[in-house]
Amino acid sequence: MYAIIRSGGKQYRVAEGELLRVERDVLGFADKDKVTFSEVLMVGGDQPKVGAPTVKGASVMATVLRESRGEKIIVFKKKRRKNHTKRKHGHRQDMVELRVDSIKL
């Protein structure tokens, strides 16, 4: 059985026992050991259920394993023929690694 959940404007396909990396800012409660996702868009399996927009009563339980940071993203902006309009920034997103424990309908 698998489910499609929404977290932070992104959609993830998860199954029981899988590892998942989600943005930490979105969770806000990553300090706890357990996390519950209530925005389940679809539950698949033998008889898939599609929500409109979410499946009523469905939830995904996960356990927080560790917190880390994502890979570095470099943002470079430049306007041609102007020497003073170059800008270079780097960014690393805070991430949380989760293990999906159960999918409930």
C-alpha positions in Angstrom: 0.0 0.0 0.0 1.2 3.5 -0.8 0.0 7.0 -0.3 0.6 10.4 -1.9 0.9 13.2 0.7 1.3 16.9 0.5 3.9 18.7 2.7 5.1 22.3 2.1 3.5 22.6 -1.4 5.2 19.4 -2.6 3.8 16.0 -3.1 5.5 12.8 -2.0 4.8 9.2 -2.8 5.4 7.1 0.4 5.0 3.5 1.4 5.4 1.9 4.8 9.0 1.5 5.9 10.4 4.0 3.4 12.7 6.9 4.2 11.5 10.4 3.3 13.3 13.8 3.4 11.0 16.8 4.0 11.8 20.5 4.5 12.1 21.3 8.2 10.4 24.7 8.1 7.2 23.2 6.8 6.9 20.7 9.7 7.6 23.2 12.5 7.2 20.4 15.0 10.2 18.3 13.9 11.5 18.2 17.5 8.9 15.5 18.4 9.5 11.9 17.7 6.3 11.3 15.8 4.8 13.2 12.9 1.3 12.9 11.4 0.5 13.9 7.9 -3.3 14.5 7.5 -3.2 15.9 3.9 -3.4 12.5 2.1 -4.2 13.1 -1.6 -4.4 9.4 -2.6 -4.1 6.0 -1.1 -3.1 3.3 -3.6 -3.1 -0.5 -3.5 -5.6 -3.1 -4.7 -8.5 -0.5 -4.6 -7.0 3.0 -4.9 -8.9 5.9 -3.3 -8.5 9.4 -4.7 -9.5 12.4 -2.6 -11.2 15.5 -3.6 -8.9 17.2 -2.6 -7.9 14.9 0.3 -9.0 11.4 1.4 -11.3 11.8 4.4 -10.0 10.1 7.6 -6.7 9.1 6.0 -3.4 9.8 7.7 0.3 8.9 7.5 2.3 8.4 10.7 6.1 8.8 10.5 9.0 8.9 13.0 11.7 11.6 12.9 15.2 10.0 12.4 17.5 12.9 12.1 17.7 16.5 11.1 20.2 17.6 8.4 20.8 20.2 5.7 20.2 19.7 2.0 22.7 20.2 -0.8 24.0 23.7 -1.5 22.1 25.6 -4.2 23.9 28.6 -5.9 21.8 31.4 -7.2 23.6 33.6 -9.7 22.0 36.7 -11.3 23.6 38.9 -13.9 22.5 41.5 -16.3 24.7 41.6 -19.4 26.7 44.6 -20.4 26.6 46.1 -16.8 29.5 45.4 -14.6 27.8 46.2 -11.3 24.8 43.9 -11.6 26.2 40.5 -10.6 24.8 38.7 -7.5 25.8 35.3 -6.2 24.0 33.7 -3.2 24.1 30.2 -1.8 21.4 28.4 0.2 21.1 25.1 2.1 17.6 24.1 3.1 17.1 22.5 6.5 15.7 19.0 6.1 14.2 16.3 8.3 14.6 12.6 7.5 11.5 10.5 8.4 10.7 6.8 8.4 7.0 6.1 7.4 5.5 3.8 10.0 1.9 3.4 9.0 -0.8 4.5 6.5 -4.3 4.6 7.9 -7.6 5.0 6.1 
